[in-house]
Amino acid sequence: MTERKTLSFRESVNFMVDRAMAVLNIDPCIANAIKSCDSTIKINFPVEINGKLEVFTGWRSVHSNHRLPVKGGIRFAPIVDEDEVEALAALMTYKCAIVDVPFGGSKGGLLIDPSRYNRDDMQKITRRFARELVRKGYLSPATNVPAPDMGTGEREMAWIADTYKHLHPEDINYLACVTGKPVAHGGIRGRTEATGRGVVYVIREFFRHPDDLRRTGLSGDLSSQKIVIQGLGNVGYHAAKLLDEEDQCKIIAIIQRDGVLTNDNGICVEDVRQYMNEHKTIKGFPDAKYSENAAAGLEIECDILIPAAMEAQIHVNNACNIKAKLIVEAANGPVTFEADDILRKKQITILPDAYVNAGGVTVSYFEWVRNLSHIRFGRMERRHDELHGERIVKALETMTGNPADDWIKKELIHGADELDLVRSGLDDTMRNSFLQMKEAMDSNNKIKDYRTAVYVVAINKISRSYLDIGVY
Ligand code: NAD
């Protein structure tokens, strides 16, 4: 028997897109144009670490520039390569289209184990990588705007913005060259939590649709669901914390690289995070059972499984053992194409990555707009809205002859600040995109799953843009 070659991440994404293209019966030339990666740059650069030169390798891929700038995170990871960066760049193209963010898709990666370097070394390496990207035309507010991803955060984004500013001091929009910056350096409130919060908005929207719940085999409201989450990093932590604290779900398992914590009565996410910060491991956390078999955590019986760590976690060898009713792909590419097929046969519902984790790029878009307009959202209206609220309270009190209750005053005399506006814009985006995905699925009986539905939505929008402007 010939051994079947495992698909690469990029092939996996392309096969999933092909399934949607087959439903759409799209012109093969347009299909090819949409799928092909525009360009990928590989950069090797030396940095002096402890008196010795070390050579680092990084990539930045532009999948599609039918809209500019192109957008996508930069990951720093000990395992990253060209195939992965191209797959992630392609996902960004579809993701932006799904949530109506007017960007093309891009992604970057640097081959590095950040835990091996101190802060000063990381700064030197990040700045040098950024300088190379600027020089080669892969970093600018108008054409290519990175953001955080695995292994990077607002610290790295601040260094990147500062490096660009030094190379282009005349560019008045320099802050818009990267998103996910600290608020004090041109970032937007709510960006750090955005991807995880977006995941929760998706789940909440899903629970507003009884027919979708029924198809999935879920019953009861969100608070009665048992959840397993893999990865308590940026995305996983914010998603799990909200589900635990605001939605009162039971987080029955938390999977990290070094093992899995389980507790059928629920685990306090914030306590685990504090414990991890202090001990650099989940082992020994007092209020849950620990096992070092992290992989088995994915196979725990639960209502909702949220893979929020990295790609290819559910694959051909473990897909048959998955017992969740709903998989919410918070990470990029956590389910391989082969596993996706197995899970579909098992009638396990998947809410796909290209939609589920698009909250990050959505709020990045808000940050980019804020940087270009050079003003914080809400700065002009907030006080005005509060005065308007005060007038309504006064009118109510005059009409009733009684003082308004404090909670009514608080609700009415509240002008939206930047965080309120960002969260509202994010919620609106995730809800609208859900409805578009659902509409695609309900109106075409060839579409049997949400992944195909979101790609159909994305491809329709992208191909329209190709046809409108032509391809030159
Ligand atoms: P992160 O580095 O902050 O966190 C990743 C977490 O997963 C860490 O806690 C790590 O210990 C854990 N992890 C890694 N490998 C694991 C494994 N094999 N088993 C169990 N746990 C493992 O990264 P992040 O920014 O939270 O990104 C997570 C995923 O979400 C990635 O796929 C990324 O591409 C995607 N994503 C991130 C953003 C964002 O805004 N950060 C946006 C969209 C998509």
Residues whose N, C-alpha, C, O or C-beta is under 5 A from the ligand:
A	BS01	NAD	P148 D149 M150 G151 T195 Q230 G231 L232 G233 N234 V235 G236 I255 Q256 R257 A308 A309 M310 E311 A330 A331 N332 N357 G360
